[in-house]
Amino acid sequence: MPFYEYLCESCGKDFVLLQSISDKPENTACPYCDQKKAKKIVSQFSSYGSGAACSTGGSAWGGG
Ligand SMILES: [Zn+2]
C-alpha cells in the first residue's frame, strides 16, 4: 500500500498514513486532533516551471 500525506485543516499539522488507494480523505481522521479535516497533499515536484510564470523578485519563499 502507498503512503499518503495529509494536511489537517483543523490543527494545521501534516502527517503521513499508509492507506489503500480506495480510502477516502474525508474519512481520514487527524491523529493530532482527531478531526476529519485532513486534506490529501499531492506532490507537485514535477510540474514546477512552465516558462512564462517566472518569479522576478528573487527568493519568493517564506513569509509565513
Ligand atoms: Zn488535526
N, CA, C, O and the ligand as a Tripos MOL2 file, in Angstrom:
@<TRIPOS>MOLECULE
protein
  257   255    65     0     0
PROTEIN
NO_CHARGES

@<TRIPOS>ATOM
      1 N           0.8450   -1.2060    0.0000 N.3       1 MET1
      2 CA          0.0000    0.0000    0.0000 C.3       1 MET1
      3 C           0.8770    1.2520    0.0000 C.2       1 MET1
      4 O           1.9540    1.2630    0.5960 O.2       1 MET1
      5 N           0.4280    2.2640   -0.6460 N.am      2 PRO2
      6 CA          1.2050    3.5090   -0.7300 C.3       2 PRO2
      7 C           1.0010    4.3960    0.5000 C.2       2 PRO2
      8 O           0.0240    4.2630    1.2360 O.2       2 PRO2
      9 N           1.9360    5.2820    0.6900 N.am      3 PHE3
     10 CA          1.8160    6.2970    1.7280 C.3       3 PHE3
     11 C           1.1210    7.5250    1.1570 C.2       3 PHE3
     12 O           1.3020    7.8930   -0.0040 O.2       3 PHE3
     13 N           0.3210    8.1410    2.0150 N.am      4 TYR4
     14 CA         -0.3230    9.3880    1.6080 C.3       4 TYR4
     15 C          -0.0310   10.4600    2.6500 C.2       4 TYR4
     16 O          -0.0380   10.2090    3.8560 O.2       4 TYR4
     17 N           0.2220   11.6470    2.1510 N.am      5 GLU5
     18 CA          0.4900   12.7530    3.0520 C.3       5 GLU5
     19 C          -0.7460   13.6340    3.1520 C.2       5 GLU5
     20 O          -1.3800   13.9700    2.1520 O.2       5 GLU5
     21 N          -1.0690   13.9980    4.3880 N.am      6 TYR6
     22 CA         -2.2590   14.8010    4.6260 C.3       6 TYR6
     23 C          -1.9090   16.0710    5.3830 C.2       6 TYR6
     24 O          -0.9280   16.1270    6.1240 O.2       6 TYR6
     25 N          -2.7260   17.0760    5.1810 N.am      7 LEU7
     26 CA         -2.6210   18.2920    5.9710 C.3       7 LEU7
     27 C          -3.9560   18.5190    6.6670 C.2       7 LEU7
     28 O          -5.0040   18.5810    6.0250 O.2       7 LEU7
     29 N          -3.9000   18.6430    7.9870 N.am      8 CYS8
     30 CA         -5.1210   18.8380    8.7560 C.3       8 CYS8
     31 C          -5.5120   20.3120    8.7270 C.2       8 CYS8
     32 O          -4.7090   21.1820    9.0640 O.2       8 CYS8
     33 N          -6.7390   20.5810    8.3270 N.am      9 GLU9
     34 CA         -7.2080   21.9640    8.2870 C.3       9 GLU9
     35 C          -7.6940   22.4310    9.6500 C.2       9 GLU9
     36 O          -7.9620   23.6160    9.8470 O.2       9 GLU9
     37 N          -7.8060   21.5140   10.5740 N.am     10 SER10
     38 CA         -8.2800   21.8780   11.9000 C.3      10 SER10
     39 C          -7.1460   22.3700   12.7890 C.2      10 SER10
     40 O          -7.2590   23.4150   13.4300 O.2      10 SER10
     41 N          -6.0440   21.6070   12.8260 N.am     11 CYS11
     42 CA         -4.9220   21.9930   13.6940 C.3      11 CYS11
     43 C          -3.6950   22.4040   12.8940 C.2      11 CYS11
     44 O          -2.7350   22.9160   13.4700 O.2      11 CYS11
     45 N          -3.7030   22.1950   11.5840 N.am     12 GLY12
     46 CA         -2.6150   22.6790   10.7380 C.3      12 GLY12
     47 C          -1.4230   21.7470   10.6540 C.2      12 GLY12
     48 O          -0.4140   22.0920   10.0380 O.2      12 GLY12
     49 N          -1.5180   20.5770   11.2590 N.am     13 LYS13
     50 CA         -0.3960   19.6440   11.2150 C.3      13 LYS13
     51 C          -0.5010   18.7550    9.9870 C.2      13 LYS13
     52 O          -1.5890   18.4830    9.4790 O.2      13 LYS13
     53 N           0.6590   18.3110    9.5260 N.am     14 ASP14
     54 CA          0.6700   17.3590    8.4310 C.3      14 ASP14
     55 C           1.1740   16.0140    8.9230 C.2      14 ASP14
     56 O           1.9890   15.9340    9.8420 O.2      14 ASP14
     57 N           0.6760   14.9660    8.2970 N.am     15 PHE15
     58 CA          1.0250   13.6190    8.7250 C.3      15 PHE15
     59 C           0.9440   12.6850    7.5430 C.2      15 PHE15
     60 O           0.3490   13.0070    6.5140 O.2      15 PHE15
     61 N           1.5430   11.5310    7.7000 N.am     16 VAL16
     62 CA          1.6010   10.5480    6.6270 C.3      16 VAL16
     63 C           0.9150    9.2720    7.0970 C.2      16 VAL16
     64 O           1.1510    8.8010    8.2100 O.2      16 VAL16
     65 N           0.0720    8.7250    6.2440 N.am     17 LEU17
     66 CA         -0.6280    7.4900    6.5730 C.3      17 LEU17
     67 C          -0.4220    6.4580    5.4810 C.2      17 LEU17
     68 O          -0.2870    6.7780    4.3000 O.2      17 LEU17
     69 N          -0.4030    5.2220    5.9150 N.am     18 LEU18
     70 CA         -0.3410    4.1230    4.9720 C.3      18 LEU18
     71 C          -1.7710    3.6720    4.6930 C.2      18 LEU18
     72 O          -2.4460    3.1290    5.5670 O.2      18 LEU18
     73 N          -2.2170    3.9050    3.4690 N.am     19 GLN19
     74 CA         -3.6180    3.6650    3.1550 C.3      19 GLN19
     75 C          -3.7700    2.9350    1.8360 C.2      19 GLN19
     76 O          -2.8750    2.9060    0.9910 O.2      19 GLN19
     77 N          -4.9330    2.3550    1.7040 N.am     20 SER20
     78 CA         -5.2890    1.7920    0.4170 C.3      20 SER20
     79 C          -5.6900    2.9010   -0.5470 C.2      20 SER20
     80 O          -6.0690    3.9960   -0.1310 O.2      20 SER20
     81 N          -5.6030    2.6100   -1.8120 N.am     21 ILE21
     82 CA         -5.9710    3.5880   -2.8270 C.3      21 ILE21
     83 C          -7.4500    3.9590   -2.7140 C.2      21 ILE21
     84 O          -7.8450    5.0810   -3.0300 O.2      21 ILE21
     85 N          -8.2620    3.0020   -2.2580 N.am     22 SER22
     86 CA         -9.7040    3.2260   -2.1910 C.3      22 SER22
     87 C         -10.1210    4.0350   -0.9680 C.2      22 SER22
     88 O         -11.2690    4.4700   -0.8710 O.2      22 SER22
     89 N          -9.1830    4.2400   -0.0260 N.am     23 ASP23
     90 CA         -9.5230    5.0430    1.1450 C.3      23 ASP23
     91 C          -9.7430    6.4940    0.7580 C.2      23 ASP23
     92 O          -9.0380    7.0410   -0.0910 O.2      23 ASP23
     93 N         -10.7180    7.0990    1.3850 N.am     24 LYS24
     94 CA        -11.0430    8.4770    1.0330 C.3      24 LYS24
     95 C         -10.5420    9.4430    2.0880 C.2      24 LYS24
     96 O         -10.6000    9.1550    3.2840 O.2      24 LYS24
     97 N         -10.0480   10.5980    1.6410 N.am     25 PRO25
     98 CA         -9.5080   11.5800    2.5860 C.3      25 PRO25
     99 C         -10.5550   12.1230    3.5410 C.2      25 PRO25
    100 O         -10.2230   12.5100    4.6610 O.2      25 PRO25
    101 N         -11.8110   12.1600    3.1230 N.am     26 GLU26
    102 CA        -12.8420   12.6840    4.0130 C.3      26 GLU26
    103 C         -13.1390   11.7460    5.1760 C.2      26 GLU26
    104 O         -13.7860   12.1310    6.1500 O.2      26 GLU26
    105 N         -12.6580   10.5090    5.0640 N.am     27 ASN27
    106 CA        -12.8290    9.5590    6.1520 C.3      27 ASN27
    107 C         -11.5860    9.4480    7.0290 C.2      27 ASN27
    108 O         -11.5350    8.6440    7.9590 O.2      27 ASN27
    109 N         -10.5950   10.2620    6.7180 N.am     28 THR28
    110 CA         -9.3350   10.1910    7.4350 C.3      28 THR28
    111 C          -9.3340   11.1670    8.6040 C.2      28 THR28
    112 O          -9.4820   12.3760    8.4260 O.2      28 THR28
    113 N          -9.1670   10.6280    9.7810 N.am     29 ALA29
    114 CA         -9.1210   11.4720   10.9750 C.3      29 ALA29
    115 C          -7.6910   11.8520   11.3020 C.2      29 ALA29
    116 O          -6.7730   11.0390   11.1890 O.2      29 ALA29
    117 N          -7.5170   13.0910   11.7050 N.am     30 CYS30
    118 CA         -6.2000   13.5830   12.0890 C.3      30 CYS30
    119 C          -5.7480   12.9210   13.3910 C.2      30 CYS30
    120 O          -6.5050   12.8870   14.3610 O.2      30 CYS30
    121 N          -4.5220   12.3950   13.4220 N.am     31 PRO31
    122 CA         -4.0300   11.7430   14.6480 C.3      31 PRO31
    123 C          -3.7370   12.7260   15.7740 C.2      31 PRO31
    124 O          -3.5540   12.3070   16.9170 O.2      31 PRO31
    125 N          -3.6900   14.0090   15.4810 N.am     32 TYR32
    126 CA         -3.3740   15.0140   16.4910 C.3      32 TYR32
    127 C          -4.6310   15.5480   17.1760 C.2      32 TYR32
    128 O          -4.6790   15.6730   18.4000 O.2      32 TYR32
    129 N          -5.6410   15.8600   16.3730 N.am     33 CYS33
    130 CA         -6.8320   16.4680   16.9480 C.3      33 CYS33
    131 C          -8.0780   15.6210   16.7260 C.2      33 CYS33
    132 O          -9.1550   15.9520   17.2230 O.2      33 CYS33
    133 N          -7.9350   14.5400   15.9900 N.am     34 ASP34
    134 CA         -8.9960   13.5640   15.7660 C.3      34 ASP34
    135 C         -10.1720   14.1410   14.9760 C.2      34 ASP34
    136 O         -11.2840   13.6130   15.0240 O.2      34 ASP34
    137 N          -9.9150   15.2150   14.2580 N.am     35 GLN35
    138 CA        -10.9450   15.7970   13.4020 C.3      35 GLN35
    139 C         -10.7830   15.2790   11.9760 C.2      35 GLN35
    140 O          -9.6680   15.0680   11.5000 O.2      35 GLN35
    141 N         -11.8820   15.0840   11.3260 N.am     36 LYS36
    142 CA        -11.8230   14.6180    9.9370 C.3      36 LYS36
    143 C         -11.7550   15.8140    8.9880 C.2      36 LYS36
    144 O         -12.6330   16.0430    8.1560 O.2      36 LYS36
    145 N         -10.6690   16.5590    9.1570 N.am     37 LYS37
    146 CA        -10.4690   17.7570    8.3310 C.3      37 LYS37
    147 C          -9.2180   17.6230    7.4790 C.2      37 LYS37
    148 O          -8.6920   18.6160    6.9770 O.2      37 LYS37
    149 N          -8.7480   16.4080    7.3190 N.am     38 ALA38
    150 CA         -7.4950   16.2080    6.6130 C.3      38 ALA38
    151 C          -7.6940   16.3060    5.1050 C.2      38 ALA38
    152 O          -8.6550   15.7760    4.5470 O.2      38 ALA38
    153 N          -6.7670   16.9920    4.4700 N.am     39 LYS39
    154 CA         -6.7790   17.0790    3.0130 C.3      39 LYS39
    155 C          -5.5230   16.4060    2.4690 C.2      39 LYS39
    156 O          -4.4230   16.5840    2.9910 O.2      39 LYS39
    157 N          -5.7150   15.6460    1.4320 N.am     40 LYS40
    158 CA         -4.5930   14.9240    0.8600 C.3      40 LYS40
    159 C          -3.6620   15.8820    0.1310 C.2      40 LYS40
    160 O          -4.0950   16.7210   -0.6590 O.2      40 LYS40
    161 N          -2.3760   15.7380    0.4150 N.am     41 ILE41
    162 CA         -1.3750   16.5800   -0.2310 C.3      41 ILE41
    163 C          -0.8480   15.8530   -1.4580 C.2      41 ILE41
    164 O          -0.4030   14.7080   -1.3810 O.2      41 ILE41
    165 N          -0.9050   16.5260   -2.5630 N.am     42 VAL42
    166 CA         -0.4100   15.9510   -3.8070 C.3      42 VAL42
    167 C           0.9680   16.5170   -4.0960 C.2      42 VAL42
    168 O           1.1610   17.7320   -4.1340 O.2      42 VAL42
    169 N           1.8990   15.6420   -4.2950 N.am     43 SER43
    170 CA          3.2540   16.0690   -4.6100 C.3      43 SER43
    171 C           3.2900   16.7410   -5.9820 C.2      43 SER43
    172 O           2.7830   16.2070   -6.9690 O.2      43 SER43
    173 N           3.8960   17.9180   -6.0170 N.am     44 GLN44
    174 CA          3.9180   18.6820   -7.2630 C.3      44 GLN44
    175 C           5.3360   19.0350   -7.6760 C.2      44 GLN44
    176 O           5.5970   20.1270   -8.1820 O.2      44 GLN44
    177 N           6.2390   18.1050   -7.4560 N.am     45 PHE45
    178 CA          7.6360   18.3980   -7.7400 C.3      45 PHE45
    179 C           7.9050   18.4880   -9.2430 C.2      45 PHE45
    180 O           8.7730   19.2430   -9.6840 O.2      45 PHE45
    181 N           7.1640   17.7230  -10.0080 N.am     46 SER46
    182 CA          7.4550   17.6580  -11.4360 C.3      46 SER46
    183 C           6.9200   18.8710  -12.1940 C.2      46 SER46
    184 O           7.6100   19.4150  -13.0560 O.2      46 SER46
    185 N           5.7000   19.2970  -11.8780 N.am     47 SER47
    186 CA          5.1060   20.4130  -12.6060 C.3      47 SER47
    187 C           5.4950   21.7240  -11.9410 C.2      47 SER47
    188 O           4.6910   22.3400  -11.2420 O.2      47 SER47
    189 N           6.7070   22.1360  -12.1610 N.am     48 TYR48
    190 CA          7.2030   23.3160  -11.4490 C.3      48 TYR48
    191 C           7.3010   24.5340  -12.3670 C.2      48 TYR48
    192 O           6.6100   25.5280  -12.1430 O.2      48 TYR48
    193 N           8.1340   24.4740  -13.3790 N.am     49 GLY49
    194 CA          8.3330   25.6420  -14.2170 C.3      49 GLY49
    195 C           7.6270   25.4910  -15.5550 C.2      49 GLY49
    196 O           7.8480   24.5240  -16.2840 O.2      49 GLY49
    197 N           6.7790   26.4550  -15.8650 N.am     50 SER50
    198 CA          6.0830   26.4060  -17.1400 C.3      50 SER50
    199 C           6.6180   27.4630  -18.1130 C.2      50 SER50
    200 O           6.1580   27.5450  -19.2520 O.2      50 SER50
    201 N           7.5810   28.2640  -17.6720 N.am     51 GLY51
    202 CA          8.2060   29.2180  -18.5760 C.3      51 GLY51
    203 C           7.7680   30.6410  -18.3260 C.2      51 GLY51
    204 O           8.5800   31.4610  -17.8980 O.2      51 GLY51
    205 N           6.5260   30.9620  -18.5750 N.am     52 ALA52
    206 CA          6.0680   32.3440  -18.5220 C.3      52 ALA52
    207 C           6.0000   32.8620  -17.0800 C.2      52 ALA52
    208 O           6.3830   33.9990  -16.8050 O.2      52 ALA52
    209 N           5.5220   32.0400  -16.1870 N.am     53 ALA53
    210 CA          5.3310   32.4720  -14.8150 C.3      53 ALA53
    211 C           6.6380   32.4070  -14.0440 C.2      53 ALA53
    212 O           6.7990   31.5980  -13.1300 O.2      53 ALA53
    213 N           7.5530   33.2590  -14.4220 N.am     54 CYS54
    214 CA          8.8550   33.2600  -13.7700 C.3      54 CYS54
    215 C           8.8930   34.3470  -12.6960 C.2      54 CYS54
    216 O           8.4730   35.4820  -12.9260 O.2      54 CYS54
    217 N           9.3930   33.9870  -11.5420 N.am     55 SER55
    218 CA          9.4570   34.9310  -10.4480 C.3      55 SER55
    219 C          10.5020   36.0110  -10.7140 C.2      55 SER55
    220 O          11.6080   35.7150  -11.1650 O.2      55 SER55
    221 N          10.1470   37.2530  -10.4350 N.am     56 THR56
    222 CA         11.0590   38.3580  -10.7140 C.3      56 THR56
    223 C          11.6330   38.9680   -9.4360 C.2      56 THR56
    224 O          12.4180   39.9130   -9.5030 O.2      56 THR56
    225 N          11.2610   38.4540   -8.3110 N.am     57 GLY57
    226 CA         11.6930   39.0700   -7.0600 C.3      57 GLY57
    227 C          12.8040   38.3230   -6.3500 C.2      57 GLY57
    228 O          13.1520   38.6640   -5.2200 O.2      57 GLY57
    229 N          13.3570   37.3300   -6.9790 N.am     58 GLY58
    230 CA         14.4110   36.5630   -6.3330 C.3      58 GLY58
    231 C          13.8100   35.4600   -5.4800 C.2      58 GLY58
    232 O          13.0600   34.6260   -5.9870 O.2      58 GLY58
    233 N          14.1270   35.4440   -4.2000 N.am     59 SER59
    234 CA         13.6070   34.3960   -3.3390 C.3      59 SER59
    235 C          12.2120   34.7560   -2.8650 C.2      59 SER59
    236 O          12.0330   35.6590   -2.0480 O.2      59 SER59
    237 N          11.2360   34.0500   -3.3810 N.am     60 ALA60
    238 CA          9.8540   34.3170   -3.0190 C.3      60 ALA60
    239 C           9.3640   33.3640   -1.9460 C.2      60 ALA60
    240 O           8.1900   33.3950   -1.5770 O.2      60 ALA60
    241 N          10.2460   32.5240   -1.4460 N.am     61 TRP61
    242 CA          9.8250   31.5480   -0.4320 C.3      61 TRP61
    243 C           9.7420   32.1960    0.9430 C.2      61 TRP61
    244 O          10.3240   33.2510    1.1930 O.2      61 TRP61
    245 N           9.0270   31.5550    1.7940 N.am     62 GLY62
    246 CA          8.9090   32.0230    3.1700 C.3      62 GLY62
    247 C           7.8320   33.0760    3.3330 C.2      62 GLY62
    248 O           6.9290   33.1640    2.5010 O.2      62 GLY62
    249 N           7.9030   33.8410    4.3380 N.am     63 GLY63
    250 CA          6.9520   34.8890    4.5760 C.3      63 GLY63
    251 C           5.8750   34.4960    5.5870 C.2      63 GLY63
    252 O           5.1610   35.3520    6.1090 O.2      63 GLY63
    253 N           5.7700   33.2350    5.8480 N.am     64 GLY64
    254 CA          4.7320   32.7720    6.6990 C.3      64 GLY64
    255 C           4.7950   33.2580    8.1180 C.2      64 GLY64
    256 O           3.9370   32.9090    8.9290 O.2      64 GLY64
    257 ZN         -5.5850   17.9460   13.2510 Zn       65 ZN65
@<TRIPOS>BOND
     1     1     2 1
     2     2     3 1
     3     3     4 2
     4     3     5 am
     5     5     6 1
     6     6     7 1
     7     7     8 2
     8     7     9 am
     9     9    10 1
    10    10    11 1
    11    11    12 2
    12    11    13 am
    13    13    14 1
    14    14    15 1
    15    15    16 2
    16    15    17 am
    17    17    18 1
    18    18    19 1
    19    19    20 2
    20    19    21 am
    21    21    22 1
    22    22    23 1
    23    23    24 2
    24    23    25 am
    25    25    26 1
    26    26    27 1
    27    27    28 2
    28    27    29 am
    29    29    30 1
    30    30    31 1
    31    31    32 2
    32    31    33 am
    33    33    34 1
    34    34    35 1
    35    35    36 2
    36    35    37 am
    37    37    38 1
    38    38    39 1
    39    39    40 2
    40    39    41 am
    41    41    42 1
    42    42    43 1
    43    43    44 2
    44    43    45 am
    45    45    46 1
    46    46    47 1
    47    47    48 2
    48    47    49 am
    49    49    50 1
    50    50    51 1
    51    51    52 2
    52    51    53 am
    53    53    54 1
    54    54    55 1
    55    55    56 2
    56    55    57 am
    57    57    58 1
    58    58    59 1
    59    59    60 2
    60    59    61 am
    61    61    62 1
    62    62    63 1
    63    63    64 2
    64    63    65 am
    65    65    66 1
    66    66    67 1
    67    67    68 2
    68    67    69 am
    69    69    70 1
    70    70    71 1
    71    71    72 2
    72    71    73 am
    73    73    74 1
    74    74    75 1
    75    75    76 2
    76    75    77 am
    77    77    78 1
    78    78    79 1
    79    79    80 2
    80    79    81 am
    81    81    82 1
    82    82    83 1
    83    83    84 2
    84    83    85 am
    85    85    86 1
    86    86    87 1
    87    87    88 2
    88    87    89 am
    89    89    90 1
    90    90    91 1
    91    91    92 2
    92    91    93 am
    93    93    94 1
    94    94    95 1
    95    95    96 2
    96    95    97 am
    97    97    98 1
    98    98    99 1
    99    99   100 2
   100    99   101 am
   101   101   102 1
   102   102   103 1
   103   103   104 2
   104   103   105 am
   105   105   106 1
   106   106   107 1
   107   107   108 2
   108   107   109 am
   109   109   110 1
   110   110   111 1
   111   111   112 2
   112   111   113 am
   113   113   114 1
   114   114   115 1
   115   115   116 2
   116   115   117 am
   117   117   118 1
   118   118   119 1
   119   119   120 2
   120   119   121 am
   121   121   122 1
   122   122   123 1
   123   123   124 2
   124   123   125 am
   125   125   126 1
   126   126   127 1
   127   127   128 2
   128   127   129 am
   129   129   130 1
   130   130   131 1
   131   131   132 2
   132   131   133 am
   133   133   134 1
   134   134   135 1
   135   135   136 2
   136   135   137 am
   137   137   138 1
   138   138   139 1
   139   139   140 2
   140   139   141 am
   141   141   142 1
   142   142   143 1
   143   143   144 2
   144   143   145 am
   145   145   146 1
   146   146   147 1
   147   147   148 2
   148   147   149 am
   149   149   150 1
   150   150   151 1
   151   151   152 2
   152   151   153 am
   153   153   154 1
   154   154   155 1
   155   155   156 2
   156   155   157 am
   157   157   158 1
   158   158   159 1
   159   159   160 2
   160   159   161 am
   161   161   162 1
   162   162   163 1
   163   163   164 2
   164   163   165 am
   165   165   166 1
   166   166   167 1
   167   167   168 2
   168   167   169 am
   169   169   170 1
   170   170   171 1
   171   171   172 2
   172   171   173 am
   173   173   174 1
   174   174   175 1
   175   175   176 2
   176   175   177 am
   177   177   178 1
   178   178   179 1
   179   179   180 2
   180   179   181 am
   181   181   182 1
   182   182   183 1
   183   183   184 2
   184   183   185 am
   185   185   186 1
   186   186   187 1
   187   187   188 2
   188   187   189 am
   189   189   190 1
   190   190   191 1
   191   191   192 2
   192   191   193 am
   193   193   194 1
   194   194   195 1
   195   195   196 2
   196   195   197 am
   197   197   198 1
   198   198   199 1
   199   199   200 2
   200   199   201 am
   201   201   202 1
   202   202   203 1
   203   203   204 2
   204   203   205 am
   205   205   206 1
   206   206   207 1
   207   207   208 2
   208   207   209 am
   209   209   210 1
   210   210   211 1
   211   211   212 2
   212   211   213 am
   213   213   214 1
   214   214   215 1
   215   215   216 2
   216   215   217 am
   217   217   218 1
   218   218   219 1
   219   219   220 2
   220   219   221 am
   221   221   222 1
   222   222   223 1
   223   223   224 2
   224   223   225 am
   225   225   226 1
   226   226   227 1
   227   227   228 2
   228   227   229 am
   229   229   230 1
   230   230   231 1
   231   231   232 2
   232   231   233 am
   233   233   234 1
   234   234   235 1
   235   235   236 2
   236   235   237 am
   237   237   238 1
   238   238   239 1
   239   239   240 2
   240   239   241 am
   241   241   242 1
   242   242   243 1
   243   243   244 2
   244   243   245 am
   245   245   246 1
   246   246   247 1
   247   247   248 2
   248   247   249 am
   249   249   250 1
   250   250   251 1
   251   251   252 2
   252   251   253 am
   253   253   254 1
   254   254   255 1
   255   255   256 2
@<TRIPOS>SUBSTRUCTURE
     1 MET1         2 RESIDUE 1 A MET
     2 PRO2         6 RESIDUE 1 A PRO
     3 PHE3        10 RESIDUE 1 A PHE
     4 TYR4        14 RESIDUE 1 A TYR
     5 GLU5        18 RESIDUE 1 A GLU
     6 TYR6        22 RESIDUE 1 A TYR
     7 LEU7        26 RESIDUE 1 A LEU
     8 CYS8        30 RESIDUE 1 A CYS
     9 GLU9        34 RESIDUE 1 A GLU
    10 SER10       38 RESIDUE 1 A SER
    11 CYS11       42 RESIDUE 1 A CYS
    12 GLY12       46 RESIDUE 1 A GLY
    13 LYS13       50 RESIDUE 1 A LYS
    14 ASP14       54 RESIDUE 1 A ASP
    15 PHE15       58 RESIDUE 1 A PHE
    16 VAL16       62 RESIDUE 1 A VAL
    17 LEU17       66 RESIDUE 1 A LEU
    18 LEU18       70 RESIDUE 1 A LEU
    19 GLN19       74 RESIDUE 1 A GLN
    20 SER20       78 RESIDUE 1 A SER
    21 ILE21       82 RESIDUE 1 A ILE
    22 SER22       86 RESIDUE 1 A SER
    23 ASP23       90 RESIDUE 1 A ASP
    24 LYS24       94 RESIDUE 1 A LYS
    25 PRO25       98 RESIDUE 1 A PRO
    26 GLU26      102 RESIDUE 1 A GLU
    27 ASN27      106 RESIDUE 1 A ASN
    28 THR28      110 RESIDUE 1 A THR
    29 ALA29      114 RESIDUE 1 A ALA
    30 CYS30      118 RESIDUE 1 A CYS
    31 PRO31      122 RESIDUE 1 A PRO
    32 TYR32      126 RESIDUE 1 A TYR
    33 CYS33      130 RESIDUE 1 A CYS
    34 ASP34      134 RESIDUE 1 A ASP
    35 GLN35      138 RESIDUE 1 A GLN
    36 LYS36      142 RESIDUE 1 A LYS
    37 LYS37      146 RESIDUE 1 A LYS
    38 ALA38      150 RESIDUE 1 A ALA
    39 LYS39      154 RESIDUE 1 A LYS
    40 LYS40      158 RESIDUE 1 A LYS
    41 ILE41      162 RESIDUE 1 A ILE
    42 VAL42      166 RESIDUE 1 A VAL
    43 SER43      170 RESIDUE 1 A SER
    44 GLN44      174 RESIDUE 1 A GLN
    45 PHE45      178 RESIDUE 1 A PHE
    46 SER46      182 RESIDUE 1 A SER
    47 SER47      186 RESIDUE 1 A SER
    48 TYR48      190 RESIDUE 1 A TYR
    49 GLY49      194 RESIDUE 1 A GLY
    50 SER50      198 RESIDUE 1 A SER
    51 GLY51      202 RESIDUE 1 A GLY
    52 ALA52      206 RESIDUE 1 A ALA
    53 ALA53      210 RESIDUE 1 A ALA
    54 CYS54      214 RESIDUE 1 A CYS
    55 SER55      218 RESIDUE 1 A SER
    56 THR56      222 RESIDUE 1 A THR
    57 GLY57      226 RESIDUE 1 A GLY
    58 GLY58      230 RESIDUE 1 A GLY
    59 SER59      234 RESIDUE 1 A SER
    60 ALA60      238 RESIDUE 1 A ALA
    61 TRP61      242 RESIDUE 1 A TRP
    62 GLY62      246 RESIDUE 1 A GLY
    63 GLY63      250 RESIDUE 1 A GLY
    64 GLY64      254 RESIDUE 1 A GLY
    65 ZN65       257 GROUP 0 **** ****
